[in-house]
Amino acid sequence: MKAFLSLFMILAAFSSFSQSQPSKDIQIKMAVLAAPEDQRANATVYGYADGKIVLLRQGNNETVCLADDPSREGLSVACYHKSAQAFMARGWELREEGKSAQEIFDIREAEAKAKKLKLPDQGSVLHALTADESDINWTNGEVKNSYVRSVVYIPWATAESTGLPLKPAGPGLPWIMDPGTHRAHIMINPKRD
């Protein structure tokens, strides 16, 4: 009986942190929430099928969106300028190979320096939208109390070349992250309500 209760508790705990994969339509609906409203209808959207990232919809504008990873709790979707697609896709490949976040960073850094990896254009933007599990309806794709932050890719830029601080000077103010690297970007984290 103890073994059964232990197994039940483990399964119950696991199920509270995992969700079934939403339908293609729901993945698209939720992914584009990170894009500016005027870019949503024609954005390219990637999502998940059997644990792998797949193309869900080919768009015809400059925006690419990535649906939520169903293996993680809560909602996290992103939309970015198409010039970042090679950079993003390389990260997906390396993650699928089992590489750690640091290994992915190091490999992309070396490939970018060797001009084997095309980086996002100077000034290309990425918007990330997140929400807590309790604020998400996975059946109809409705989301409450979401939060959007933005980054602007500026590969190889530094605090000195931009005048940006290394941490925010106040709520919602921009700062530079990963300065001097292929992944240098301006962080813009609006104050949460």
Protein Blocks (a to p, Z undefined) as FASTA:
>chain_A
ZZmmmmmmmmmmmmmmpccdddfklmmmmmmmmpcfklmmmpccdddeehiacdfbdcfb
fbdcddddfkbgcjddddddfklmmmmmmmmmmmmnopafklmmmmmmmmmmnopaccdd
ehiacddddddfklpcfknopaehiacddddddehiafklnopafbdfbehiacdehehi
akbccddddddZZ
